[in-house]
Amino acid sequence: MAKKEISSGTVHKMPSDLRKALTSDRAALTGWEDLTPLARNEWICWVISVKKDETRKEHVKRLVSELKEGVRRPCCWIGCIHRKDKSISPSVRAVLARRSKKSKGK
């Protein structure tokens, strides 16, 4: 069986766990393909940027669920920090600075 082509993001390529989840749910895949490349990139980054496997699985599950509900971007997330085509906004820099201070205090 040929591998189904699924659109990626602008910076990130499609990870295999997300590919599997999307190809196993037609409604989620339809929602995925309706997103802009930038929105797909933010979802991929949101999935891959977590540290624990357990959290990543939860993110994949939530992504599939939210795509089926019509959600187009991850909510309450600062956005992809891996993009090199634009500078990080001042608000995102502030969030990253706060996170850095918290992690140093642990």
MILO-900016 format. One record per residue (C-alpha): residue in three letters; x, z, y; residue number from 0. Coordinates in Angstrom, 1 decimal, always signed. Layout:
pt residuo: ALA&u: X&w: Z&v: Y&num: NUM
...
END
This chain:
pt residuo: MET&u: +0.0&w: +0.0&v: +0.0&num: 0
pt residuo: ALA&u: +1.4&w: -1.0&v: +3.4&num: 1
pt residuo: LYS&u: +2.0&w: +1.8&v: +6.0&num: 2
pt residuo: LYS&u: -0.7&w: +1.7&v: +8.7&num: 3
pt residuo: GLU&u: +0.8&w: +1.1&v: +12.2&num: 4
pt residuo: ILE&u: -0.1&w: +3.9&v: +14.5&num: 5
pt residuo: SER&u: +0.8&w: +3.9&v: +18.2&num: 6
pt residuo: SER&u: +3.4&w: +6.4&v: +19.4&num: 7
pt residuo: GLY&u: +4.1&w: +7.8&v: +22.8&num: 8
pt residuo: THR&u: +6.4&w: +6.8&v: +25.6&num: 9
pt residuo: VAL&u: +9.3&w: +8.9&v: +24.6&num: 10
pt residuo: HIS&u: +8.4&w: +10.4&v: +21.2&num: 11
pt residuo: LYS&u: +7.9&w: +8.6&v: +17.9&num: 12
pt residuo: MET&u: +5.1&w: +9.4&v: +15.5&num: 13
pt residuo: PRO&u: +6.1&w: +12.4&v: +13.3&num: 14
pt residuo: SER&u: +5.2&w: +12.0&v: +9.6&num: 15
pt residuo: ASP&u: +2.9&w: +15.1&v: +9.5&num: 16
pt residuo: LEU&u: +0.9&w: +13.9&v: +12.4&num: 17
pt residuo: ARG&u: +0.8&w: +10.3&v: +11.0&num: 18
pt residuo: LYS&u: -0.6&w: +11.8&v: +7.7&num: 19
pt residuo: ALA&u: -3.3&w: +13.8&v: +9.5&num: 20
pt residuo: LEU&u: -4.4&w: +10.9&v: +11.6&num: 21
pt residuo: THR&u: -4.5&w: +8.4&v: +8.8&num: 22
pt residuo: SER&u: -6.7&w: +10.8&v: +6.8&num: 23
pt residuo: ASP&u: -9.3&w: +11.1&v: +9.5&num: 24
pt residuo: ARG&u: -10.8&w: +7.8&v: +10.8&num: 25
pt residuo: ALA&u: -12.5&w: +9.4&v: +13.8&num: 26
pt residuo: ALA&u: -9.3&w: +11.1&v: +14.9&num: 27
pt residuo: LEU&u: -7.3&w: +7.9&v: +14.5&num: 28
pt residuo: THR&u: -9.9&w: +6.0&v: +16.6&num: 29
pt residuo: GLY&u: -9.6&w: +8.6&v: +19.3&num: 30
pt residuo: TRP&u: -5.8&w: +8.5&v: +19.1&num: 31
pt residuo: GLU&u: -5.7&w: +4.7&v: +19.5&num: 32
pt residuo: ASP&u: -7.9&w: +5.0&v: +22.5&num: 33
pt residuo: LEU&u: -5.4&w: +7.2&v: +24.4&num: 34
pt residuo: THR&u: -2.8&w: +5.9&v: +26.8&num: 35
pt residuo: PRO&u: +0.8&w: +5.9&v: +25.6&num: 36
pt residuo: LEU&u: +1.5&w: +8.7&v: +28.0&num: 37
pt residuo: ALA&u: -1.3&w: +10.9&v: +26.7&num: 38
pt residuo: ARG&u: -0.2&w: +10.2&v: +23.1&num: 39
pt residuo: ASN&u: +3.3&w: +11.2&v: +24.1&num: 40
pt residuo: GLU&u: +2.0&w: +14.5&v: +25.5&num: 41
pt residuo: TRP&u: +0.2&w: +15.3&v: +22.3&num: 42
pt residuo: ILE&u: +3.2&w: +14.4&v: +20.1&num: 43
pt residuo: CYS&u: +5.4&w: +16.6&v: +22.3&num: 44
pt residuo: TRP&u: +2.9&w: +19.4&v: +22.2&num: 45
pt residuo: VAL&u: +3.0&w: +19.2&v: +18.4&num: 46
pt residuo: ILE&u: +6.8&w: +19.0&v: +18.0&num: 47
pt residuo: SER&u: +7.8&w: +21.5&v: +20.6&num: 48
pt residuo: VAL&u: +6.8&w: +24.6&v: +18.7&num: 49
pt residuo: LYS&u: +9.3&w: +26.6&v: +16.7&num: 50
pt residuo: LYS&u: +7.4&w: +27.8&v: +13.7&num: 51
pt residuo: ASP&u: +6.1&w: +25.5&v: +10.9&num: 52
pt residuo: GLU&u: +2.9&w: +27.6&v: +10.9&num: 53
pt residuo: THR&u: +2.2&w: +26.9&v: +14.6&num: 54
pt residuo: ARG&u: +3.0&w: +23.2&v: +14.2&num: 55
pt residuo: LYS&u: +0.4&w: +22.9&v: +11.4&num: 56
pt residuo: GLU&u: -2.1&w: +24.7&v: +13.7&num: 57
pt residuo: HIS&u: -1.3&w: +22.2&v: +16.5&num: 58
pt residuo: VAL&u: -1.8&w: +19.2&v: +14.2&num: 59
pt residuo: LYS&u: -5.1&w: +20.6&v: +13.0&num: 60
pt residuo: ARG&u: -6.2&w: +21.3&v: +16.6&num: 61
pt residuo: LEU&u: -5.1&w: +17.8&v: +17.8&num: 62
pt residuo: VAL&u: -7.2&w: +16.2&v: +15.1&num: 63
pt residuo: SER&u: -10.2&w: +18.4&v: +16.0&num: 64
pt residuo: GLU&u: -9.9&w: +17.8&v: +19.7&num: 65
pt residuo: LEU&u: -9.5&w: +14.1&v: +19.4&num: 66
pt residuo: LYS&u: -12.8&w: +14.0&v: +17.5&num: 67
pt residuo: GLU&u: -14.4&w: +16.0&v: +20.4&num: 68
pt residuo: GLY&u: -13.1&w: +13.5&v: +22.9&num: 69
pt residuo: VAL&u: -10.3&w: +15.6&v: +24.4&num: 70
pt residuo: ARG&u: -7.6&w: +13.3&v: +25.8&num: 71
pt residuo: ARG&u: -4.7&w: +15.7&v: +26.6&num: 72
pt residuo: PRO&u: -3.5&w: +19.1&v: +25.3&num: 73
pt residuo: CYS&u: -5.1&w: +21.7&v: +27.5&num: 74
pt residuo: CYS&u: -3.1&w: +24.4&v: +29.3&num: 75
pt residuo: TRP&u: +0.2&w: +22.8&v: +28.5&num: 76
pt residuo: ILE&u: +3.0&w: +22.1&v: +31.0&num: 77
pt residuo: GLY&u: +3.6&w: +18.5&v: +29.8&num: 78
pt residuo: CYS&u: +6.5&w: +16.8&v: +28.1&num: 79
pt residuo: ILE&u: +9.8&w: +18.0&v: +29.3&num: 80
pt residuo: HIS&u: +11.7&w: +15.3&v: +27.4&num: 81
pt residuo: ARG&u: +10.7&w: +12.4&v: +29.7&num: 82
pt residuo: LYS&u: +13.7&w: +11.0&v: +31.5&num: 83
pt residuo: ASP&u: +11.8&w: +8.5&v: +33.6&num: 84
pt residuo: LYS&u: +10.6&w: +11.2&v: +36.1&num: 85
pt residuo: SER&u: +11.8&w: +14.5&v: +37.4&num: 86
pt residuo: ILE&u: +10.2&w: +17.7&v: +36.3&num: 87
pt residuo: SER&u: +7.6&w: +18.9&v: +38.8&num: 88
pt residuo: PRO&u: +8.2&w: +22.1&v: +40.8&num: 89
pt residuo: SER&u: +5.2&w: +23.8&v: +38.9&num: 90
pt residuo: VAL&u: +6.7&w: +22.9&v: +35.5&num: 91
pt residuo: ARG&u: +10.1&w: +24.1&v: +36.6&num: 92
pt residuo: ALA&u: +8.5&w: +27.5&v: +37.6&num: 93
pt residuo: VAL&u: +6.9&w: +27.8&v: +34.2&num: 94
pt residuo: LEU&u: +10.1&w: +27.0&v: +32.4&num: 95
pt residuo: ALA&u: +12.0&w: +29.5&v: +34.5&num: 96
pt residuo: ARG&u: +9.5&w: +32.2&v: +33.6&num: 97
pt residuo: ARG&u: +9.7&w: +31.4&v: +30.0&num: 98
pt residuo: SER&u: +13.5&w: +31.5&v: +30.2&num: 99
pt residuo: LYS&u: +13.4&w: +34.9&v: +31.7&num: 100
pt residuo: LYS&u: +11.0&w: +36.2&v: +29.1&num: 101
pt residuo: SER&u: +13.2&w: +34.9&v: +26.2&num: 102
pt residuo: LYS&u: +16.3&w: +36.4&v: +27.7&num: 103
pt residuo: GLY&u: +14.5&w: +39.8&v: +27.9&num: 104
pt residuo: LYS&u: +13.7&w: +39.9&v: +24.2&num: 105
END
